[in-house]
Amino acid sequence: MRSPLPAARAALGAALAAWGAGAWARVTLLTGGSVLPPQNVRIDPSSLSFNMWKEIPVPFFLSVYFFDVINPSAILLGEKPQVRERGPYVYREFRHKDNITFNDNDTVSFLEHRSFQFQPDRSRGLESDYIVMPNILVLGAAMMMENKPMSMKLVMTLAFSTLGERAFMNRTVGEILWGYEDPLVHLVNKYFPDMLPFKGKFGLFAELNNSDSGLFTVFTGVKDFNRIHLVDKWNGLSKVTYWHSDQCNMINGTSGQMWAPFMTPETSLEFYSPEACRSMNLIYKEAGTFEGIPTYRFVAPSTLFANGSVYPPNEGFCPCRESGIQNISTCRFNAPLFLSHPHFYNADPTLAEAVLGLHPNPEEHSLFLDIHPVTGIPMNCSVKLQLSLYIKAVKGIGQTGKIEPVVLPLMWFEESGAMEGQPLQTFYTQLVLVPNVLHYAQYVLLGLGCFLLLIPILHQIRSQEKCYLFWSSSKKGSKDKEAIQAYSESLMTSAPKGSVLQEARL
């Protein structure tokens, strides 16, 4: 009777080969861009990534660096400003989405609340440190009065003197960031109630703490996956009115937290920033890894803050000064404030040369986002921006002295975050470890399956060759040949049921 072992091996080999081919298909699916089906990355309570969208599992930190003015008296006499960088003063940033409302047009609306908590162990200094910097209220108001009648300027000079306001101030880090009581603010709000957008304390980040970034309405991707995470409206607006062209006023991209999955090097990273009052577009730089997870790095193009003469599409952000700084006065109560990269990196060199103590370099002052291209989720990010004030002497306002026109940096800040802990481990296991195991398992299973398939084939061929050679090489008589042939045939065919073969003696 024929042994069942070869047939069993053949069946097992076929099964393993099929399993290996299936593993190959799954690995191709995982590594080829479909690690999560569309229904699992859309904004929907039933999707696997919904909780990650609702509570982003990345701890964010805000690091603030101040430009402490060393020679304020000399600046008033017309000398070049000299500054020294102080910081970082680091804050843990807490975010959570609230008022999540799903709409009928495939969108969801939400508010994202933010709060900040000082981190002494990460900081180089305390919130009680004193910083000398330009008095934005005085110098900003002076610039706004530049073209007003001389009589109004003289009244303002008298008001400043009465209130004890000067061109430079010496205040603590906490006051500068989160607000301080100023008699000028109370005076302006009393006689010009609609002139300032704030009523209480004045601080550079006072409106950010314990607040939200506005009502975002974004597409969920449930009905149209190609529009997932894109902003439909912000505070009910499909475009803003701060700028002088439709292109600059457009609200494009996402809300800046997650992007559409399945990215390629041709993908651009666009998002709307309420703080910058505009949409920003980052470009692909290179592929890399973060803690073993594959990423795409996106960086700011050199044209991000270029002026209209260097990059015509930015003409709508003007009136412009030197290239590399963006005038944001129209969305910051008309104060002559400018946004740029820290230390005027990637800007016209004359800006950094006009202030002693600035040292722009790409390693410390460029921004980047490392995104996992399959899911569109940020793994590691560092967004760095600088806030500066344009100051100069204004005739008729004595507090401005003889200040030479200059864009003086006030501070720069970095918002950074990196996935860590259990979310990172889960991400690595599902998106790196499992695909790698399947990647190698497919070859093992295919190889083992093919080997087991070959065993019965080789066994059959070997049996046929052995019997044939044994018969053909015999030199005995015809009766012996008949016996040998009968024996060899018995090796190749099953005996009829109930028959008995006689022993052949050779």
TIRONU-780780 format. One record per residue (C-alpha): residue number from 1; x, z, y. Coordinates in Angstrom, 2 decimals, m for minus. Layout:
PT   i    east      up   north
PT NUM       X       Z       Y
...
END
This chain:
PT   i    east      up   north
PT   1    0.00    0.00    0.00
PT   2    1.32   m0.93    3.48
PT   3    2.37    2.08    5.58
PT   4    0.12    2.77    8.63
PT   5    3.18    3.82   10.71
PT   6    4.00    0.37   12.20
PT   7    0.38   m0.17   13.24
PT   8    0.23    3.28   14.81
PT   9    3.45    2.58   16.67
PT  10    2.06   m0.70   17.91
PT  11   m1.11    0.95   19.17
PT  12    0.86    3.75   20.85
PT  13    3.24    1.23   22.39
PT  14    0.36   m0.80   23.79
PT  15   m1.20    2.34   25.24
PT  16    2.04    3.48   26.86
PT  17    2.71    0.03   28.26
PT  18   m0.79   m0.07   29.75
PT  19   m0.27    3.44   31.17
PT  20    3.04    2.36   32.69
PT  21    1.43   m0.69   34.25
PT  22   m1.29    1.54   35.65
PT  23    1.33    3.90   37.08
PT  24    3.04    0.93   38.68
PT  25   m0.24   m0.05   40.28
PT  26   m0.80    3.48   41.55
PT  27    2.72    3.70   42.99
PT  28    2.25    0.36   44.69
PT  29   m0.96    1.70   46.19
PT  30    0.69    4.93   47.32
PT  31    3.83    3.43   48.79
PT  32    2.21    0.27   50.05
PT  33    0.02    1.94   52.63
PT  34   m3.10    3.18   50.85
PT  35   m2.15    6.74   50.06
PT  36   m5.46    7.85   51.57
PT  37   m8.51    5.59   51.31
PT  38  m10.27    4.90   54.63
PT  39  m13.01    7.42   53.85
PT  40  m10.40   10.19   53.70
PT  41   m8.75    9.60   57.08
PT  42  m11.82    8.96   59.21
PT  43  m13.21   11.73   61.45
PT  44  m15.96   13.01   59.18
PT  45  m16.63   16.52   57.83
PT  46  m16.56   15.11   54.29
PT  47  m13.10   13.52   54.67
PT  48   m9.94   15.17   53.38
PT  49   m8.22   14.98   56.78
PT  50  m11.08   16.37   58.89
PT  51   m9.73   19.93   59.04
PT  52   m6.30   18.57   59.95
PT  53   m7.90   16.69   62.84
PT  54   m9.93   19.71   63.91
PT  55   m7.03   22.16   63.76
PT  56   m3.76   20.22   63.91
PT  57   m1.34   22.08   61.57
PT  58    1.62   21.71   63.93
PT  59    2.76   24.63   66.13
PT  60    3.30   23.36   69.69
PT  61    5.68   24.83   72.26
PT  62    5.93   24.25   75.99
PT  63    9.49   24.60   77.32
PT  64    9.89   24.66   81.11
PT  65   13.13   24.08   83.04
PT  66   13.28   24.77   86.79
PT  67   15.57   23.24   89.39
PT  68   16.69   26.31   91.36
PT  69   17.65   25.20   94.88
PT  70   21.06   26.60   95.78
PT  71   21.30   25.53   99.46
PT  72   17.82   25.64  101.08
PT  73   19.20   26.44  104.56
PT  74   21.66   23.54  104.37
PT  75   18.87   21.14  103.32
PT  76   16.96   22.08  106.48
PT  77   20.06   21.05  108.44
PT  78   20.12   17.62  106.79
PT  79   22.60   18.20  103.95
PT  80   22.26   16.90  100.40
PT  81   20.22   19.20   98.11
PT  82   22.06   21.06   95.37
PT  83   20.21   22.45   92.35
PT  84   20.96   24.24   89.10
PT  85   18.84   24.04   86.00
PT  86   17.23   27.31   84.85
PT  87   15.54   27.85   81.52
PT  88   14.05   27.07   79.16
PT  89   11.08   29.36   79.58
PT  90    9.20   28.81   76.35
PT  91    5.49   29.24   75.66
PT  92    3.60   28.96   72.40
PT  93    0.74   26.54   72.94
PT  94   m2.50   27.21   71.08
PT  95   m5.08   24.44   70.71
PT  96   m8.46   24.26   69.04
PT  97  m11.34   21.81   69.25
PT  98  m14.78   23.04   70.24
PT  99  m18.21   21.56   71.04
PT 100  m17.68   18.90   68.36
PT 101  m20.67   16.55   68.57
PT 102  m21.18   13.43   66.46
PT 103  m22.93   10.61   68.31
PT 104  m24.99    7.66   67.06
PT 105  m22.47    5.01   68.17
PT 106  m19.75    5.96   65.63
PT 107  m18.09    8.38   68.08
PT 108  m17.47   12.11   68.25
PT 109  m17.15   14.19   71.42
PT 110  m15.10   17.36   71.72
PT 111  m13.33   19.75   74.05
PT 112   m9.85   20.91   73.17
PT 113   m9.11   24.36   74.53
PT 114   m5.55   25.37   75.35
PT 115   m3.83   28.66   76.01
PT 116   m0.17   29.64   76.42
PT 117    1.76   32.72   75.34
PT 118    5.27   33.47   76.56
PT 119    7.99   33.59   73.87
PT 120   10.91   35.79   75.08
PT 121   12.93   35.24   71.88
PT 122   12.95   31.47   72.43
PT 123   13.51   31.63   76.19
PT 124   16.59   31.88   78.34
PT 125   15.22   34.24   80.93
PT 126   12.02   36.14   81.73
PT 127    8.81   35.28   83.58
PT 128    9.93   37.78   86.22
PT 129   13.00   35.66   87.13
PT 130   13.01   34.43   90.72
PT 131   13.39   30.73   91.50
PT 132   14.04   29.12   94.89
PT 133   12.14   25.87   95.20
PT 134   10.27   23.76   97.80
PT 135    6.99   25.15   99.06
PT 136    4.67   22.40   97.83
PT 137    1.80   23.54  100.05
PT 138    3.86   23.44  103.26
PT 139    5.93   20.32  102.62
PT 140    3.02   18.48  100.98
PT 141    0.74   19.27  103.90
PT 142    3.47   18.19  106.34
PT 143    3.70   14.78  104.65
PT 144   m0.08   14.40  104.75
PT 145    0.01   15.11  108.52
PT 146    2.82   12.66  109.26
PT 147    0.59   10.06  110.89
PT 148   m1.80   12.49  112.55
PT 149   m1.83   13.21  116.31
PT 150    0.96   15.42  117.62
PT 151   m1.54   18.06  118.73
PT 152   m2.70   18.56  115.13
PT 153    0.91   18.87  113.98
PT 154    1.62   21.53  116.56
PT 155   m1.46   23.48  115.47
PT 156   m0.26   23.28  111.88
PT 157    3.20   24.50  112.88
PT 158    1.60   27.47  114.61
PT 159   m0.57   28.18  111.58
PT 160    2.42   28.07  109.26
PT 161    4.33   30.48  111.49
PT 162    1.39   32.87  111.74
PT 163    0.94   32.93  107.96
PT 164    4.69   33.31  107.34
PT 165    4.92   29.96  105.49
PT 166    8.32   28.33  105.12
PT 167    9.67   25.08  103.66
PT 168   11.24   26.87  100.68
PT 169    9.95   29.84   98.74
PT 170   11.43   32.41   96.35
PT 171    8.89   33.25   93.65
PT 172    8.86   34.30   90.01
PT 173    8.54   31.92   87.09
PT 174    5.13   33.36   86.24
PT 175    3.86   32.86   89.81
PT 176    5.11   29.28   90.05
PT 177    3.54   28.29   86.75
PT 178    0.31   30.25   86.53
PT 179   m0.50   30.88   90.15
PT 180   m0.04   33.14   93.15
PT 181   m2.20   34.16   96.10
PT 182   m1.35   32.17   99.20
PT 183   m2.94   32.74  102.66
PT 184   m2.70   29.01  103.41
PT 185   m4.98   28.21  100.47
PT 186   m7.59   30.68  101.70
PT 187   m7.36   29.26  105.25
PT 188   m7.77   25.66  104.09
PT 189  m10.66   26.50  101.76
PT 190  m12.39   28.39  104.58
PT 191  m12.29   25.60  107.16
PT 192  m11.90   22.55  104.91
PT 193  m13.74   23.53  101.70
PT 194  m13.45   20.15   99.98
PT 195   m9.81   19.46  100.79
PT 196   m8.22   21.28   97.82
PT 197   m9.35   21.00   94.16
PT 198   m8.71   24.71   93.55
PT 199  m10.14   27.83   95.17
PT 200   m8.06   30.73   93.90
PT 201   m4.41   31.02   92.99
PT 202   m2.06   28.07   93.35
PT 203    0.33   27.29   90.47
PT 204    1.77   24.17   88.92
PT 205    0.13   24.86   85.53
PT 206   m2.66   27.18   86.68
PT 207   m5.35   24.69   85.68
PT 208   m3.93   24.27   82.17
PT 209   m4.02   27.83   80.83
PT 210   m7.26   28.97   79.18
PT 211   m8.82   25.61   79.92
PT 212   m9.47   22.28   78.28
PT 213   m8.19   18.74   78.83
PT 214  m11.62   17.27   79.52
PT 215  m14.39   15.94   77.31
PT 216  m12.97   13.30   74.98
PT 217  m15.22   10.91   73.08
PT 218  m13.36    9.02   70.35
PT 219  m14.33    6.67   67.53
PT 220  m14.64    8.24   64.09
PT 221  m13.79    5.14   62.03
PT 222  m16.84    5.66   59.77
PT 223  m18.48    2.36   60.71
PT 224  m15.46    0.50   62.11
PT 225  m12.22    1.74   60.61
PT 226  m10.13   m0.43   62.97
PT 227  m11.17    1.73   65.95
PT 228  m10.46    5.15   64.43
PT 229   m9.19    7.75   66.96
PT 230   m9.46    5.33   69.92
PT 231  m10.89    6.88   73.09
PT 232  m14.33    5.59   74.05
PT 233  m14.75    7.81   77.11
PT 234  m13.06   10.71   78.90
PT 235  m15.35   12.98   80.91
PT 236  m17.96   10.25   80.55
PT 237  m15.69    7.59   82.06
PT 238  m14.43    4.43   80.36
PT 239  m11.85    4.04   83.14
PT 240  m10.48    6.19   85.96
PT 241  m10.41    5.44   89.69
PT 242   m7.02    6.85   90.69
PT 243   m5.13    3.55   90.76
PT 244   m5.29    0.16   92.44
PT 245   m5.81   m2.19   89.50
PT 246   m8.23   m2.38   86.58
PT 247   m5.33   m2.52   84.14
PT 248   m3.82    0.75   85.40
PT 249   m7.22    2.45   85.47
PT 250   m8.04    1.60   81.85
PT 251   m8.34    4.47   79.36
PT 252   m6.52    3.03   76.35
PT 253   m5.31    4.37   73.02
PT 254   m6.08    7.73   71.42
PT 255   m6.28   11.27   72.79
PT 256   m2.61   11.71   71.86
PT 257   m2.87   13.74   68.64
PT 258   m3.44   11.31   65.77
PT 259   m3.32    7.55   65.42
PT 260   m4.73    4.93   63.09
PT 261   m3.04    4.91   59.65
PT 262   m1.07    2.11   58.02
PT 263    1.38    1.50   60.88
PT 264    4.00   m1.26   60.99
PT 265    7.06   m1.70   63.23
PT 266    4.90   m3.97   65.38
PT 267    2.48   m1.11   66.09
PT 268    2.52    0.46   69.55
PT 269    1.61    4.09   70.20
PT 270   m0.87    4.28   73.06
PT 271   m2.64    7.39   74.34
PT 272   m4.43    8.67   77.43
PT 273   m2.88   11.67   79.23
PT 274   m5.23   13.58   81.58
PT 275   m2.20   15.37   83.08
PT 276   m0.56   12.05   84.00
PT 277   m3.95   10.54   84.93
PT 278   m3.11    7.39   83.01
PT 279   m2.60    5.79   79.60
PT 280    0.92    5.60   78.20
PT 281    2.33    3.22   75.63
PT 282    5.28    4.02   73.37
PT 283    7.16    1.47   71.27
PT 284    8.74    1.51   67.81
PT 285   12.44    2.31   67.70
PT 286   13.48    2.98   64.10
PT 287   12.47    4.26   60.69
PT 288   13.69    7.67   59.57
PT 289   12.74   10.80   57.67
PT 290   11.59   14.27   58.61
PT 291   12.16   16.92   55.94
PT 292   12.18   14.15   53.36
PT 293    8.98   12.50   54.66
PT 294    9.30    8.88   55.86
PT 295    8.57    8.42   59.57
PT 296    8.54    5.85   62.34
PT 297   10.10    6.94   65.64
PT 298    8.36    5.80   68.82
PT 299    9.98    6.11   72.25
PT 300    9.15    5.31   75.86
PT 301    9.99    1.78   76.99
PT 302   12.24    1.42   80.00
PT 303    9.22    0.08   81.91
PT 304    7.04    3.20   81.51
PT 305    7.71    4.47   85.06
PT 306    9.17    1.27   86.50
PT 307    7.90    0.24   89.92
PT 308    5.88   m2.90   90.58
PT 309    8.85   m5.01   91.65
PT 310   10.67   m4.36   88.35
PT 311    7.56   m4.46   86.14
PT 312    4.59   m6.24   87.83
PT 313    1.86   m4.66   85.60
PT 314    2.77   m1.28   87.19
PT 315    1.96   m2.57   90.68
PT 316   m1.38   m0.80   90.44
PT 317    0.38    2.60   90.40
PT 318    1.97    1.96   93.80
PT 319    2.75    2.74   96.62
PT 320    6.08    2.94   94.82
PT 321    9.52    4.14   95.69
PT 322   12.62    3.61   93.58
PT 323   12.03    2.39   90.04
PT 324   11.73    5.05   87.36
PT 325    9.35    7.44   89.16
PT 326    5.57    7.19   89.35
PT 327    3.59    8.25   92.39
PT 328    0.78   10.58   91.20
PT 329   m0.39   11.72   94.63
PT 330   m3.77   10.04   94.21
PT 331   m4.65   12.34   91.29
PT 332   m2.88   15.46   92.64
PT 333   m4.73   16.29   95.93
PT 334   m2.64   13.64   97.80
PT 335    0.56   15.70   97.65
PT 336    3.65   13.41   97.42
PT 337    4.35   14.25   93.77
PT 338    6.18   11.98   91.34
PT 339    6.37   11.84   87.55
PT 340    9.49   10.69   85.69
PT 341   11.82   11.42   82.82
PT 342   13.96   14.59   83.28
PT 343   16.96   14.33   85.62
PT 344   15.70   10.86   86.60
PT 345   16.83    9.47   83.24
PT 346   16.09    5.75   82.91
PT 347   15.44    5.52   86.68
PT 348   17.23    3.98   89.63
PT 349   20.68    5.74   89.77
PT 350   20.30    6.42   93.51
PT 351   17.66    9.06   92.72
PT 352   20.04   11.26   90.68
PT 353   22.90   10.60   93.10
PT 354   20.84   11.94   96.00
PT 355   20.70   15.44   94.45
PT 356   23.74   17.44   93.35
PT 357   23.41   19.04   89.89
PT 358   21.55   16.31   87.99
PT 359   23.03   14.86   84.78
PT 360   20.67   12.41   83.06
PT 361   21.41   11.52   79.43
PT 362   19.28   10.08   76.61
PT 363   20.05   12.81   74.05
PT 364   18.55   15.59   76.17
PT 365   16.05   13.81   78.38
PT 366   14.34   11.03   76.39
PT 367   11.01   11.56   74.65
PT 368   10.05   10.59   71.09
PT 369    7.29   10.90   68.51
PT 370    8.01   10.75   64.76
PT 371    4.85    9.56   63.00
PT 372    4.11    9.29   59.29
PT 373    3.15    5.59   59.26
PT 374    0.75    5.75   56.30
PT 375   m1.51    8.44   57.79
PT 376   m0.79    8.19   61.55
PT 377   m0.11   11.94   61.68
PT 378    2.79   13.23   63.87
PT 379    5.52   15.03   61.95
PT 380    7.83   15.83   64.85
PT 381    7.44   15.17   68.57
PT 382    9.13   15.92   71.87
PT 383    7.46   14.73   75.07
PT 384    9.57   15.41   78.18
PT 385    8.46   14.81   81.77
PT 386    9.67   15.82   85.21
PT 387    7.70   16.69   88.33
PT 388    9.32   15.98   91.71
PT 389    8.31   16.28   95.36
PT 390    9.14   13.80   98.10
PT 391   10.26   15.74  101.17
PT 392   11.53   14.82  104.62
PT 393   11.48   16.04  108.22
PT 394    8.13   15.44  109.93
PT 395    8.32   15.30  113.71
PT 396    6.12   17.96  115.24
PT 397    6.17   20.31  112.23
PT 398    9.04   22.70  112.86
PT 399    9.17   24.09  109.32
PT 400   10.54   20.76  108.02
PT 401   13.70   21.01  110.18
PT 402   16.04   18.04  109.68
PT 403   15.40   17.40  106.00
PT 404   16.71   13.99  104.97
PT 405   14.21   11.95  102.91
PT 406   14.73   12.76   99.23
PT 407   12.77   12.98   95.96
PT 408   13.60   16.55   94.99
PT 409   13.02   17.63   91.36
PT 410   10.89   20.76   90.98
PT 411   10.90   21.24   87.21
PT 412   10.81   19.40   83.92
PT 413    8.96   20.40   80.80
PT 414    8.94   19.56   77.12
PT 415    5.95   19.71   74.79
PT 416    7.30   19.80   71.26
PT 417    5.94   20.38   67.79
PT 418    7.04   19.93   64.19
PT 419    5.08   20.29   60.98
PT 420    6.29   23.24   58.94
PT 421    5.32   25.81   56.30
PT 422    2.55   25.19   53.79
PT 423    1.11   22.08   55.54
PT 424    4.54   20.46   55.41
PT 425    4.97   21.38   51.73
PT 426    1.54   20.00   50.86
PT 427    2.26   16.84   52.83
PT 428    5.60   16.40   51.06
PT 429    4.12   17.00   47.61
PT 430    1.24   14.56   48.00
PT 431    3.00   11.83   49.93
PT 432    6.59   11.96   48.67
PT 433    7.01   13.96   45.46
PT 434    4.01   12.62   43.51
PT 435    4.70    8.96   44.40
PT 436    8.35    9.41   43.41
PT 437    7.41   10.95   40.05
PT 438    5.00    8.10   39.39
PT 439    7.62    5.61   40.54
PT 440   10.08    6.68   37.86
PT 441    7.41    7.45   35.27
PT 442    6.17    3.87   35.38
PT 443    9.52    2.55   34.15
PT 444    9.84    5.22   31.48
PT 445    6.35    4.50   30.16
PT 446    6.80    0.74   30.29
PT 447   10.16    0.97   28.54
PT 448    8.92    3.34   25.85
PT 449    5.79    1.25   25.31
PT 450    7.78   m1.95   24.91
PT 451   10.20   m0.23   22.53
PT 452    7.37    1.02   20.32
PT 453    5.81   m2.44   20.34
PT 454    9.07   m3.96   19.16
PT 455    9.52   m1.59   16.20
PT 456    6.79   m3.10   13.92
PT 457    7.84   m6.61   14.91
PT 458   11.46   m5.93   13.99
PT 459   10.35   m4.21   10.79
PT 460    8.30   m7.25    9.76
PT 461   11.09   m9.71   10.52
PT 462   13.65   m7.62    8.70
PT 463   11.47   m7.33    5.57
PT 464   10.92  m11.09    5.42
PT 465   14.59  m11.89    5.83
PT 466   15.65   m9.34    3.20
PT 467   13.26  m10.68    0.56
PT 468   14.11  m14.29    1.24
PT 469   17.86  m13.74    1.07
PT 470   17.50  m11.64   m2.08
PT 471   15.58  m14.43   m3.83
PT 472   17.71  m17.34   m2.69
PT 473   21.02  m15.77   m3.61
PT 474   20.09  m15.10   m7.28
PT 475   22.13  m17.01   m9.94
PT 476   20.14  m15.93  m12.97
PT 477   17.80  m17.91  m15.23
PT 478   14.31  m19.17  m14.53
PT 479   12.61  m16.12  m15.99
PT 480   14.68  m13.83  m13.82
PT 481   13.83  m16.00  m10.81
PT 482   10.14  m15.66  m11.55
PT 483   10.50  m11.88  m11.78
PT 484   12.47  m11.73   m8.55
PT 485    9.93  m13.91   m6.78
PT 486    7.07  m11.75   m8.04
PT 487    8.86   m8.64   m6.81
PT 488    9.59  m10.11   m3.41
PT 489    6.01  m11.29   m2.98
PT 490    4.81   m7.82   m3.87
PT 491    6.75   m6.49   m0.90
PT 492    4.94   m8.88    1.41
PT 493    1.38   m8.75    0.09
PT 494   m0.98   m6.00   m0.86
PT 495   m1.76   m5.72   m4.55
PT 496   m5.33   m6.58   m5.55
PT 497   m7.51   m3.54   m6.09
PT 498   m7.23   m2.25   m9.66
PT 499   m4.19   m4.38  m10.66
PT 500   m0.94   m3.00  m12.03
PT 501    2.40   m4.68  m11.42
PT 502    4.91   m4.73  m14.23
PT 503    8.41   m3.49  m13.47
PT 504   10.85   m6.34  m13.04
PT 505   14.24   m5.61  m14.44
PT 506   16.97   m7.65  m12.68
END
